[in-house]
Amino acid sequence: MSKIIDITDKLSFEEKPCIQIKGTVIPVNNDAASMLKVMAIMEESAKHMTTENIKRLEGLLFDEEAAALLRSLKLTISDYVQTIMQTAMVAANHFEEDEQGEEATPATT
Protein backbone atom coordinates (compact mmCIF):
# COMPACT_ATOMS: atom_id res chain seq x y z
CA MET A 1 0.00 0.00 0.00
CA SER A 2 1.30 3.48 -0.82
CA LYS A 3 1.90 6.16 1.77
CA ILE A 4 -1.13 8.28 2.71
CA ILE A 5 -0.66 11.85 3.87
CA ASP A 6 -3.63 13.24 5.77
CA ILE A 7 -3.87 17.01 5.25
CA THR A 8 -7.33 17.47 6.79
CA ASP A 9 -6.00 19.55 9.70
CA LYS A 10 -4.34 21.97 7.29
CA LEU A 11 -7.64 22.86 5.56
CA SER A 12 -10.27 25.30 6.78
CA PHE A 13 -13.74 24.02 5.96
CA GLU A 14 -15.87 26.19 8.22
CA GLU A 15 -14.06 29.51 8.08
CA LYS A 16 -15.51 32.16 5.81
CA PRO A 17 -13.96 35.60 5.70
CA CYS A 18 -16.25 38.53 6.43
CA ILE A 19 -16.45 42.22 5.76
CA GLN A 20 -18.12 44.64 8.16
CA ILE A 21 -20.30 47.58 7.18
CA LYS A 22 -22.09 49.75 9.73
CA GLY A 23 -21.64 47.09 12.41
CA THR A 24 -23.09 44.33 10.20
CA VAL A 25 -20.81 41.39 9.45
CA ILE A 26 -21.24 40.03 5.93
CA PRO A 27 -19.75 36.64 5.04
CA VAL A 28 -17.84 36.29 1.77
CA ASN A 29 -17.85 33.06 -0.22
CA ASN A 30 -14.28 31.86 -0.61
CA ASP A 31 -14.59 28.33 -1.95
CA ALA A 32 -12.12 27.46 -4.67
CA ALA A 33 -14.72 26.90 -7.39
CA SER A 34 -16.26 30.34 -6.83
CA MET A 35 -12.90 32.08 -6.61
CA LEU A 36 -11.70 30.52 -9.87
CA LYS A 37 -14.83 31.91 -11.54
CA VAL A 38 -14.21 35.32 -9.91
CA MET A 39 -10.65 35.30 -11.25
CA ALA A 40 -11.91 34.44 -14.75
CA ILE A 41 -14.45 37.29 -14.64
CA MET A 42 -11.80 39.74 -13.44
CA GLU A 43 -9.47 38.67 -16.27
CA GLU A 44 -12.29 39.04 -18.78
CA SER A 45 -13.16 42.48 -17.36
CA ALA A 46 -9.62 43.83 -17.06
CA LYS A 47 -10.30 46.75 -19.38
CA HIS A 48 -14.05 47.20 -18.96
CA MET A 49 -16.33 45.89 -16.21
CA THR A 50 -19.86 45.24 -17.45
CA THR A 51 -23.01 45.31 -15.35
CA GLU A 52 -23.52 41.63 -16.15
CA ASN A 53 -20.09 40.79 -14.74
CA ILE A 54 -20.80 42.85 -11.61
CA LYS A 55 -23.97 40.80 -11.08
CA ARG A 56 -22.05 37.57 -11.66
CA LEU A 57 -19.39 38.63 -9.13
CA GLU A 58 -22.05 39.51 -6.58
CA GLY A 59 -23.60 36.05 -6.96
CA LEU A 60 -20.23 34.36 -6.50
CA LEU A 61 -18.94 36.45 -3.60
CA PHE A 62 -22.12 36.73 -1.52
CA ASP A 63 -25.06 34.51 -0.68
CA GLU A 64 -28.52 35.92 -1.49
CA GLU A 65 -29.10 37.28 2.03
CA ALA A 66 -25.79 39.17 2.03
CA ALA A 67 -26.36 40.46 -1.51
CA ALA A 68 -29.83 41.72 -0.55
CA LEU A 69 -28.37 43.48 2.49
CA LEU A 70 -25.73 45.16 0.33
CA ARG A 71 -28.35 46.28 -2.18
CA SER A 72 -30.44 47.75 0.65
CA LEU A 73 -27.55 50.09 1.56
CA LYS A 74 -28.13 52.01 -1.70
CA LEU A 75 -24.41 52.45 -2.32
CA THR A 76 -23.02 54.26 -5.33
CA ILE A 77 -21.75 52.03 -8.11
CA SER A 78 -18.23 53.25 -7.42
CA ASP A 79 -18.45 52.29 -3.73
CA TYR A 80 -20.05 48.98 -4.59
CA VAL A 81 -17.55 47.89 -7.22
CA GLN A 82 -14.36 49.56 -6.05
CA THR A 83 -14.81 49.16 -2.31
CA ILE A 84 -17.22 46.30 -1.57
CA MET A 85 -16.26 43.92 -4.38
CA GLN A 86 -12.52 44.55 -4.12
CA THR A 87 -12.54 44.18 -0.33
CA ALA A 88 -14.56 40.97 -0.62
CA MET A 89 -12.02 39.56 -3.09
CA VAL A 90 -9.16 40.52 -0.78
CA ALA A 91 -10.95 38.88 2.17
CA ALA A 92 -11.71 35.74 0.17
CA ASN A 93 -8.02 35.37 -0.62
CA HIS A 94 -7.12 35.61 3.10
CA PHE A 95 -5.23 38.89 2.86
CA GLU A 96 -5.66 41.91 5.04
CA GLU A 97 -6.21 45.08 3.02
CA ASP A 98 -2.76 46.34 3.99
CA GLU A 99 -1.14 42.99 3.15
CA GLN A 100 -1.74 43.27 -0.59
CA GLY A 101 1.83 44.35 -1.03
CA GLU A 102 3.53 47.60 -1.68
CA GLU A 103 4.17 49.22 -5.00
CA ALA A 104 7.63 48.49 -6.20
CA THR A 105 9.91 51.46 -6.36
CA PRO A 106 11.95 51.40 -9.54
CA ALA A 107 15.66 51.08 -8.97
CA THR A 108 17.70 54.04 -10.00
CA THR A 109 21.30 53.94 -11.10
KOLVEX-94827 format. One line per 8 residues: their letters; for each residue x, y, z of C-alpha. Coordinates in Angstrom, 3 decimals, always signed. Layout:
KOLVEX-94827
A = X,Y,Z  ...
end
This chain:
KOLVEX-94827
MSKIIDIT = +0.000,+0.000,+0.000  +1.299,+3.484,-0.819  +1.902,+6.157,+1.765  -1.127,+8.282,+2.713  -0.656,+11.849,+3.870  -3.632,+13.240,+5.773  -3.867,+17.015,+5.248  -7.333,+17.465,+6.793
DKLSFEEK = -6.003,+19.549,+9.696  -4.344,+21.969,+7.289  -7.640,+22.856,+5.564  -10.273,+25.301,+6.782  -13.735,+24.023,+5.958  -15.867,+26.193,+8.224  -14.062,+29.514,+8.078  -15.514,+32.159,+5.812
PCIQIKGT = -13.956,+35.600,+5.696  -16.254,+38.529,+6.428  -16.448,+42.223,+5.764  -18.117,+44.637,+8.160  -20.304,+47.575,+7.179  -22.090,+49.754,+9.733  -21.640,+47.087,+12.407  -23.087,+44.333,+10.202
VIPVNNDA = -20.813,+41.388,+9.451  -21.241,+40.034,+5.934  -19.745,+36.642,+5.044  -17.844,+36.288,+1.773  -17.846,+33.060,-0.224  -14.282,+31.858,-0.607  -14.589,+28.333,-1.945  -12.116,+27.461,-4.666
ASMLKVMA = -14.721,+26.897,-7.388  -16.264,+30.339,-6.833  -12.905,+32.077,-6.613  -11.703,+30.519,-9.870  -14.834,+31.909,-11.540  -14.211,+35.317,-9.907  -10.654,+35.296,-11.250  -11.908,+34.445,-14.754
IMEESAKH = -14.451,+37.293,-14.643  -11.802,+39.736,-13.445  -9.472,+38.674,-16.266  -12.288,+39.040,-18.785  -13.157,+42.481,-17.362  -9.619,+43.830,-17.063  -10.303,+46.745,-19.383  -14.045,+47.203,-18.963
MTTENIKR = -16.329,+45.887,-16.210  -19.859,+45.236,-17.453  -23.014,+45.308,-15.352  -23.524,+41.632,-16.147  -20.092,+40.793,-14.741  -20.799,+42.850,-11.610  -23.972,+40.800,-11.078  -22.048,+37.568,-11.661
LEGLLFDE = -19.388,+38.626,-9.133  -22.052,+39.508,-6.579  -23.604,+36.051,-6.955  -20.234,+34.355,-6.505  -18.935,+36.454,-3.603  -22.119,+36.728,-1.517  -25.064,+34.510,-0.684  -28.524,+35.917,-1.485
EAAALLRS = -29.105,+37.279,+2.025  -25.794,+39.172,+2.029  -26.360,+40.463,-1.511  -29.828,+41.724,-0.545  -28.370,+43.476,+2.490  -25.726,+45.164,+0.330  -28.351,+46.280,-2.177  -30.439,+47.752,+0.651
LKLTISDY = -27.554,+50.089,+1.556  -28.130,+52.015,-1.704  -24.408,+52.451,-2.320  -23.015,+54.262,-5.328  -21.752,+52.031,-8.114  -18.233,+53.252,-7.420  -18.446,+52.293,-3.729  -20.052,+48.982,-4.593
VQTIMQTA = -17.553,+47.890,-7.221  -14.361,+49.557,-6.050  -14.814,+49.158,-2.308  -17.218,+46.301,-1.566  -16.258,+43.922,-4.378  -12.520,+44.551,-4.118  -12.539,+44.179,-0.328  -14.563,+40.967,-0.619
MVAANHFE = -12.023,+39.557,-3.090  -9.159,+40.517,-0.782  -10.946,+38.880,+2.174  -11.707,+35.736,+0.170  -8.021,+35.373,-0.622  -7.123,+35.610,+3.096  -5.234,+38.889,+2.860  -5.663,+41.911,+5.042
EDEQGEEA = -6.211,+45.077,+3.023  -2.762,+46.338,+3.986  -1.142,+42.986,+3.148  -1.742,+43.271,-0.587  +1.827,+44.354,-1.026  +3.532,+47.595,-1.678  +4.165,+49.219,-5.005  +7.629,+48.487,-6.202
TPATT = +9.908,+51.457,-6.357  +11.954,+51.398,-9.543  +15.661,+51.076,-8.975  +17.705,+54.045,-9.997  +21.301,+53.940,-11.104
end
